[in-house]
Amino acid sequence: MPIQTINPATGKVEKTFKEISLDEIYDTAEKADATFRTWKEISFVERSRLMKNAANILREKKNEYGKILTLEMGKPITQAIAEVEKCAWVCEYYAENAERILAEEIVQTDASQSYVRFDPVGIVLAVMPWNFPFWQVFRFAAPALMAGNVGLLKHASNVQMSALAIEEIFLKAGFPKNVFKTLLIGSSAVECVINHPKVKAVTLTGSEPAGKKIAEACGKVLKKTVMELGGSDPFIVLEEADIEAAAKTAVTARLINNGQSCIAAKRFIVVEKIYDQFEKKFVELMNKVVIGDPMDQQTELGPIAREDLLLELDQQVKQSVAKGAQILCGGNRLNREGFYYAPTILANLKKGMPAYDDEIFGPVASLIKVKEESEAITVANDSLFGLGASLWTNDIEKAKQLASKIESGSVFINGMVKSDPRLPFGGIKNSGYGRELSHYGIKEFVNIKTVWIK
């Protein structure tokens, strides 16, 4: 696949990039390692100052950077600007908390003194996706750099303008030149980077197939990995729920980022006592969604990021319908310029249908009726994925009990699943392993070192 930006709202090529050579990859890695030798000795105070500079740049230029995100992958401009602001937040969080989180931990043993250190490991390679072009990168880079590591970024081929903008942000903030570098490479060159002896660890956010391939390559050379992969998040609505609030949030949770989010709600599991009420409201609200130019502040749903992804999405819907799924609204590509798909709700779903079994990456909701709450949990867990889950009920004690039974990395009660720098983020099963964000995330790429003194 060529390295180029194609505007998904128009289908036109905006910019093409030249892939760097293998020699340039190795030279970049060597320079990054040399920079690491000095960067790891820089004080937390100085690292914090630079990271706060990055946060300030992000806030000052949020509109400019937001337009890049919208141009490259089609997210509504209001969501793009919010993404940039969130990146500033994660920079500030680690600027303010990294030193405390990574302070030496005293442990009482038979030694005169014993403690645990958290030392940086070196170069961390980040293989990142196109759906959140800034956020996915900063949620890795902020903790990794604050811990004393350096970063190499292999971004998705269709968001290289974002990748280069992020590199520029760190430079403008005052970070040394090779603390964070973007590699203009395609997927075929990633294994060469992994195999470089100076690269110590890899973090990937992406699809399940990509995760398996990268994990296999890293396993061959015994390099630490964190994998944040796909999701088919359940949105469970019980009879005690506020149906109006649940339905309204359901639309947002399904259509966020044009439906292209690993933690977007995808399977809407509703108990039969309130199913008809919820379905009616859900369809009504989905039909009111404003579709249009993602640069327009009023637009709520923009295009799918690439035409091949649009065609794959449409095929999943058609296959599900052929097996008996019912279209309640949408179910078709829109007849307009660009890669637009109608907001869609499918009902009458069963195992064996793509809309039941697979991750649907677009504005398509799978609506599933169950008899009662125990079946709701069974259906929620009947998935290869386990990233996030949303549970709706006004019986909070019941919700807490059910949360322990849901197989996922997070459970949000009466709210949509989201990431927050203060909370760990990640999944189980085929949604990956390891954690990002919070104090758990920053410790993924450090050497947890025991020191024992007699």
N, C-alpha and C positions, 0 to 999 in steps of 0.2 A: 504494500500500500504506500503511495507516495506521501511525502511529508508536506502537507499543504493545508491551509485553512480554507474550508468551503463554508460559506455563509448558509446555514440551514434554512434561513427564512427566504432565500432566493435560489439556492442551489448553485450559486456562482463561486468560482475560485477567487479568493481574496489575496492569497499570498502563498508562494511556494518557497521551500527551504532546502538547502543543500545539506545532505547527510555528511557528517564528518567521517574521516577515515579511521581505520584501526590504529594507526600510529598516533593520530590525534587523541583517540580515546585513552591510549596508554600514557601519553604525555600529560593529559589532564589528570589522570589518576595519580601519577607520580608527583605532580605539583600539589595536588590536594593533600597527599600524604606528608609532603614537606611542610605544608602550612599547618597541618594537624600537630606537628611536633612543637610548634610555638603556640598555636591556639589553645591547646589543652592546658598551658601554663598561665593563660590569661585569667585574671581574677573574676569571680562571679559579679563583682561590682561593675567591672568594665563590660562584661558580656551583657549584663542587664541594661546598661546604658545604651548599648548598640541595639539591643532588641527593642527597647522602648522607642528608639529612633525609627526603627522599621514600622512599629505600630503607628507612629505619628505620620509617616509617609503614606501608609495605607489609608488612614482617615482623611488626610488632606487631599488625596487623589482618588477617593473612592468612586467618584463619578467617571473619571477617565478609565480606571481599571474595570469598572463595571461594564462599560461599553465594549471592552475587549472580550469579556466573558460572553456577553450577549452575541456579539458578532461571531465568535468562534463556535459556540455550541447551542445558542438559541434560547437560553433561559430568559424569562421576563426581566427587564432591566431593574425593576424594583428588587427582585430576588438576587440579582447579580451584585447590586450595591450592598445589600444586606450581607452577602457572602464576604465581600471585602472587609466590611466592618467587623465581621466575626473573626477574620484573620488577625485584625488588630487586637482583638480581645485575647486570642490565644497567645499572641506575642507578649502582651502585658501580663497574662497569668503566669507564664514561665519566667518572665523577667523578674516578677515579684516573689516567686515561690521556689525557684529551682535550688537556690542555695540552701534553704531550709529543708527541702525534700531530700537533697543529696548530702546532708550533713552526716558526719560519721556517727554510727550507732554503737554506743557502748553496750557490751554484753558481759554479764558477770559469769566467769568460768573459774577453773582452777589456776588460771594465769594471774600474774600480777596485774596485767591489763590486757584486755582483748576487745577488739572493736571491728566493725565492718565499714569498709570504704566503698565508694561508688565511683570508679574511674572510667573515663571515656575509652572507647575501643578503637576509634579511628574513623575510616571512611564508611559511611552508611549510604548504600545505593537505594534510592526510592524509585519504584516503578509505579507511576500514578495514572489514573484514568481521566477521562475528559469531562465527566459529569459535574464535578465541582473543581474546576481547574486551579483555583487559588486555595480553597479550604483544605483539600486533601493534602496539598504540599505543605502548607503552613502548620498543619496539625502534626506533621512529622518533623518539619524543620525547626520549629520553635523549641521543642524539648531536646532534640538531638544536638542542636548548636549550643544551647544553654548548658548541656551536660559536658561540653568540651569536644564533641565529635565534629566532623565536617561532613557535608552532604553532596552527593552527586544525584542529579535528577534525570531520569528518563521519563519524559512526559508522553502522553498519548499524541499520536502524530497530527491530530486535527486541532491541537491547542498549543502550538509552539509559540504563538505570540504571547500567551499567558506565561509559558515557561521562561521566556527571555525577560519578560517584565518582572517576574519574581526575582530572577538573578540580579536584575538592575536595582530592585528595591534594597536588597542586602548590601550591594555596593554603595548605594547612595546613603544608607544608614551608617556606613563607616566600617563594615566588616572587612577583614582582609580579603584580597581578591579571590583566593581559591578556597575560602571556607564553604561556599555554596556555588556549584557550577551546574549549568544545564548542558546535557549531552544531546545534540541534535542527531539522534540515531533512530532507526526503526527497530521493531521487535526482534529481528534476526540477530542483531548485534548485542542483545542484552546478556547472553550467556558469556560472551567475551569479557564483558565488564565484571560479571560475577566471578569469573575465573582469575581475574587479576589478583595477585597475592596481597596487594595493599587494601583491597576492598574487604572489610571485615564482617559486614552484615547487610541484609536486604529487607526492606519493607515494601509490601505490595498492597495496593488497593485495586481491585479489579474483579474480573469474572472468575468463576470456578475453574474453567480450563486453564486460564492464565496462571492462576495460583498453583495449580498442580505442576505445571511446567517449570515455573520458577522455583518452587520448593524442591523439585527433583534435581534441578541444576545446583541448587545450594547444598542439597544433601550430599552430592558427589564430592564436594569440596569442604564439607562440614562447616558451613557458615550459618549463623543464627538468622532466623527469619521471623517476621510478623506478617500474618496474612489477614486482610480484611476483604472478604469476598462477597458473594451475592447474598440476597435475602428474598424471602417470600413471606414478609411479615404479616402475622394475623392481626386483625382488628376485631376484637371480640365484644359483642354487645349483648349484655344480659338484661333480663326483664326489669330490673330496678334502675336501669340507666336513664339518664336524661336524653331522650331520643332526639330532640331538636339539636342539642349540643353535639351529640354523637354524630349525627348525619352531617352537620355543618363541618365538623372537624374531619370527618371521613373524606369529604371532597378535597379539602386542603391536603390531607395526609396522602391521598392517592395522586394528586396532580402536582405536588411540589416538584419543582425542577422539571416541569413538563412530564412528570411521571417517571423520570429517570434517576431514581435514587435507590440505593441499596436498602435504606431504611424506610422507604415509602411504604405505607400500608398497601398490601396487595390482595390479601384474602379477607373478606369481610364476613365474619362468622356470627350469625344472629340467631338467637333462640326464637322458636316459632310463635310464642305468645305475642311478640312485638314485631315479628318479621315484616308483616304487611305494612305496618306504620313506618318502619324504618325504610323499607324499599321505596315506598311512595315518596318520602321526603328526600331520599338519596337521589333518585332519578330526577325529581324536580330541581334540585340544586345543581346537579351535573349539567342539566340542560340550560342553566342560566350562566354558565361559565363563559367569560369573554375571551374569545380566540382572536389573535391578531398579530401584528408586527411586534416582536419582542422588545423593540426599542420604545414602544409606546407605553407610557406609565399606566394606562388603563388595562393593558393586556394581562390576563391571568394565566393563559395557556399559549405557549409558543410552539415551535416546530420540534420534531425529533432531531437529534444531533446530526445523524447521517442517513442517507437514503437506504443503505443496506440494512440499517437497524429498523427503519420504518417498514421495509418489506418483510423482515423477519417477524416483526410485531403483527403485521397484518396476517401473515401465514399462521401464527399461533392462534389468532382469533378465528380464522376460517376453519382450522383443524378442530378447534373446540366446538364450533357450531356444527360441523359435520358429524360430530360424535354426540350431539344432542343438547349442547348449550343453547340458552335462549338469550337473544340480544334485547336488553331493556332500553338501551339508548346507544347511539353511535354505531360502532362496528365497521367503520370504513375510513379510508384515506380521504382527506378533504380535497375537493377539486379547486386547488389554488396553487400559486407559485410556492415553491419550497416543500419541506418535508412534514406536512401537517397531518395529524391523525385526530379524529373526533373523540371527545370524551366518551368513554364506553363503559357500560355495566353489563356483565354477563351473569346469568342466573342458571339454575338447574345444572349445577356443576357436579361432576363425579370424578373419581380417580381414573386415570388414563387420558384425561383431557389436559392439554398444555396449560390451560387457565387454572387448573387445579394443582398440577404437579410441578410446573416449571416456574422460574422467575420471569415475570412479565415486565419488561422494561419500557414502559410507556403509559399513556393515560387510560389504562384498561383495568377496571375493578372486577374482581371475582366475588360474587355474592353467594354465600352458602347458608342454607337453613339447617338448623339442628334442633333436636327436641328440647334439651335442657343443658345446664352448664357443664355437666361432666362430659357430655358429648362434644361440647364446644372446645374443651381442653384437649380431648382426644384428637379432634380434627386439627386444632392449632398445631399439635405436635406431630401430626401426620405429614411431615415435610422433611426433605433432605437438609433444609436450611434451619438456622437458629440464630438469627441476628438480633432482631428486636420484636416486641409485641406490645400492643395497646389493648387495655382491658377497661371496659366501661360498665360501671355499676355504682350506685350510691351507697351500697353496703361495703364500707371500706374494710372492715374486718374480714369479710368474705374475700374481698379483692386481695388482701395480703396473703391469705391462705392459698388462693388459686395461683398467685404469682410464683409461689414456690414450686408449683407443678408444671409451669410453662417452661419449655426447653428453649431458652434464648439467652443472649448476652445481656438483655435489658428488658424490663417490663415497665411501661408507663401507664399509670392508672388514671383514667379520665383525662387523658392528654395524648397528643401524638408523639411518636418516638422522635427524638432529636439528639444531637451530640452537644456536649457542654464541656469546656476545658476542665471543669472541676470534678467530672465524673468519668470513670473508665468506659471506654468504647471498644466493642469488638463482639465476636460471636462464637458459637460452637457448631458442631457438626460440619456441614459443607460450607458454612459461612466463615470458616477460617479459625485462626487461633492467635493468641497473644492479645495484648490490649494497647490501645492508644489513649492519650489524654490522661489527666489527673496524675497522681504520684506513681500509679502503675505504669503509665505510658513512658515516662522519662526513664524508668529503670529497665526498660526492655533492652536498651542498647548501651549498657554500662557493664563493666566487670565488677560484679559483687564480690569484693575481695575481703577475706578474713585476715586480720592481723592479730597475732598472739604473742605476748611478751611475758618472759619470766625474769 
